[in-house]
Amino acid sequence: MLDCEFSVPIELGEGDFEFSQVHCTSTLYEQISNATTGAEFYIDKTISYGDAVLFWFFTIFLIAGIVVNLFKIFWKR
């Protein structure tokens, strides 16, 4: 859950306003700050179904590649 606190309202006229600062805290996201540029972004701490499928395919291809290469090495001898 992402909880944000808005502060320092700026009046735009005709009763409209916006906030110039926001501070967010989360249990599902981790805030990362770039020390050089000062940019801030959030990283999702959960793994989605699509991520899990991609990891599974990469794992299968990695294991298959290792097995094929080991078979080629030992088949020559």
C-alpha positions in Angstrom: 0.0 0.0 0.0 1.3 3.4 -0.9 0.5 6.2 1.5 1.3 9.8 0.3 1.3 13.0 2.3 0.9 16.2 0.2 2.1 19.5 1.6 2.8 23.2 0.7 -0.4 24.0 -1.2 -0.1 26.6 -4.0 -3.2 28.6 -5.0 -3.8 28.7 -8.7 -6.7 31.0 -8.7 -10.5 30.6 -8.8 -10.4 28.3 -5.8 -8.0 25.8 -7.5 -4.8 24.7 -5.8 -2.1 22.1 -6.1 0.6 20.8 -3.8 4.3 21.4 -4.4 5.7 18.7 -2.2 4.8 15.0 -1.7 6.2 12.4 0.7 5.2 8.8 0.2 5.7 5.6 2.3 4.9 2.1 1.3 5.1 -1.5 2.4 5.0 -2.9 -1.1 7.5 -0.5 -2.8 11.0 0.6 -1.9 12.0 4.2 -2.6 15.3 4.7 -4.2 17.1 8.1 -4.5 19.8 8.9 -6.9 22.6 10.7 -5.0 23.9 12.5 -8.1 20.7 13.9 -9.6 18.4 13.7 -6.6 15.8 11.8 -8.6 13.5 9.4 -6.7 11.7 6.3 -7.9 10.0 3.3 -6.4 10.8 -0.4 -6.9 8.0 -3.0 -6.6 8.9 -5.6 -3.9 6.4 -8.2 -5.2 6.8 -10.6 -8.1 4.0 -10.8 -10.6 2.8 -13.8 -12.6 4.6 -12.6 -15.7 7.9 -12.2 -13.8 7.6 -15.7 -12.4 7.0 -17.1 -15.9 10.0 -15.3 -17.3 12.2 -16.5 -14.5 11.0 -20.0 -15.1 11.8 -19.9 -18.8 15.2 -18.3 -18.2 16.0 -21.1 -15.7 14.9 -23.8 -18.1 17.1 -22.3 -20.9 20.0 -21.9 -18.6 19.9 -25.5 -17.3 19.4 -26.8 -20.9 22.4 -24.8 -22.1 24.6 -26.1 -19.3 23.5 -29.7 -20.0 24.1 -29.4 -23.8 27.5 -27.9 -23.3 28.5 -30.5 -20.8 27.3 -33.2 -23.1 29.3 -31.8 -26.0 32.5 -31.7 -23.8 32.2 -35.2 -22.6 30.9 -36.7 -25.9 34.2 -35.7 -27.7 36.3 -37.7 -25.2 
